[in-house]
Amino acid sequence: MDISVYTKRALVGGILSLGVIGLGTFILGHLSGYEAKLLIKASISGLNTLCNTIVLASATILALMLTLLGVSTGTSSQLKKDHYHHIMRIAKIDTAIFVAALLSFLLLNLPVTESDNIPNHWFDIIYYVSLGISTVLSSALIVVVLMLYSTIVSIIKIVGLGLEDHPLISSEDGEGEEKAQ
């Protein structure tokens, strides 16, 4: 599967953010079960807020992409199928993030710190899993925003600035139609 330059840039941004957040976790070092239990109690409201924010952002992005499609189809330039495949890819990733964030929100609302049935040494695992979930969700949303940014910039160049030699504009004779990415 060929990945466009725009998608590669977005993935690099997501991987960099994943690395920065992962480095912060590494700096914390290894925790005991009791320390992890205290950190879970302290961070659970922030994690819930993060999941809620990602759910809201994902839903908003999906809704606003309909406007993007309207602008794309309303242009006098004939856009290549690659443009629409890129929008479809953004929508797929964004939908996956929406579902994952909603499920994570439900999972993180389980009162694990109040349970007496969970062994104390499991709390460090629960803590690192919750950090991992928030890290991956945040990085994935960064990827979607960067992908959307490149799509919007292309539309602005084509529709707003009237650029006629943009790589996403198909030639009138049908040549230059690239393979779907």
N, C-alpha and C positions, 0 to 999 in steps of 0.2 A: 504494500500500500504506500503510495507516494504521499508525502506530507508537504503541504505548501510552506513557503517561507514564513507566512504569517502565523501558521500553526506552530512551526518550529520556534519562532520567537516567543510565542505565548507559553509553550512548554518550558523553555529555558527560564522564563520569568517565574513560572510555578515551581520549578525545581530549585531555583535560587531561594524563593520564599520558604520552601520546605526545608532547605538546608539551614537557613537562618533560625527558623523555629526549632528545628532538631538540635542545633547547636545550643540554644537556650536550655533545652531539656537535658543535654549532656552536661552542661555546666552545673546543673542542680546536683548531679551525682546520684548514687544509689541511695534509696531511702529505706528505712525500716517500715514495717507494716503500720506501726503506730503513727509515724510521721506522715506516711501516705494517707492514712485515715483522716488526719487533721487537715492535710492539704486538699483532700477531696471535699471535705466539709466547707473549706474556705473557698474553693474554686467552683463549686457546682452551680452557683447562681450565675457566674460569669460564663460558664460553658452552656448553660441553658439559654442565656441571652445571645451568645454567639450562634447557636443553632437556630434560634428564632430569627435572628438577623439574616442568616444565610438562606433560610426558607423564604423570607420576605423578599430578599434580593433576587433569588432565583425566579420566583413567581413574577416579579416585576420585569425582569429581563425577558422572560418568555412573552409577557404581554406586549412589551415595547418592540419586540422583534416583529410583531405583526405590522407595526408602523414602518419598520425597516423594509419589510416585503412590499408594502404599498408604495413606498418611495422607489424601490428597485424596479417594480413593474411599471411605474408611471414615467420612467425616464424615456427620452426619445432615443437614447443609445440602446443597442441590443447587447445585453450582458451575456457573458458566457455562462454555461452551466456550472462552471467551477464556483462562481459566486453563490449560486443557490445551494450547491453542495456544502460550501463553507457555512452558510447560514444553517443548513440542516445539521451539520456537525455541532455547531454551537448549541442548537436546541437540544440535541441528544445529550450532550455533556451536562448542560444546565438542568435538564430533567432528572438525570441521574443524581446530580448534586442535591436537587430539591428533595428527592426521595430519601437519599442517604442522610441529609440533615434532619428531616422529619423523624426518621427512624432513630437516629442518634439522640434527638431530643427526648423521645419516648424512653429510650434505654437509660439515658442519664437521669431521668426522673425517678428511677427506682430507688427506694430509700436504703441503699446498701450500707451506709454508715450507721444506720439504726438497727440493723439486723444482728442478732446474737449468733446466728447459724453460720456466718461467714468467718472462717479462720483469719486471724490477724495478719498472717503472712500473705494473704491474697490481696490485701489492700494496695500493696505496691504494684501488683499486676494491674489491678483495676485502675489505679491512678495513671500508669503509663499507657494503658489502652485508651483512656479518656483523652489524654494528651495527644496520642496518635490520631484519634478520630478528629479532634479539633484541628490538628495540623493539616491533615489530608483535606478536610473540607475547606479550610481557609485557602490552601494552595490551589485547590481545584477551582474555587471561585475566582481567584486571581487569574488563572488560565482563561476562564470564560470571559472575564472583563477585558483581558488583553486581546483575545480573539475578536471580541465585539468591537474593540477600539480600531483594530486594523480594518475591519469590514466597514465601519462608519467613515474612516478616513478615505477609503476607496470610493465610497458613495459620494462623499463631499467633493472629491476630485472630479468624479464623472458628472454628477448632476449639478452641483453648485458652481464649480469652476469651469465646467465644460471641457475638461480634458478629453481629447479624442484618441490619443495614442496610449491609453491605459491598458495594462495587460488583461484586464477583465472585460474589455470591450471586444466583442467578436467582429470579425471582418464581415463585410456585406455578402461576400460570396461563400461564406460558411467555412472558409479556411481558418486555421488557427484555433479551431475548437479543440481544447486540450482534454486529455483523459480526465475523467472525474476523480477527484482526490478524496 
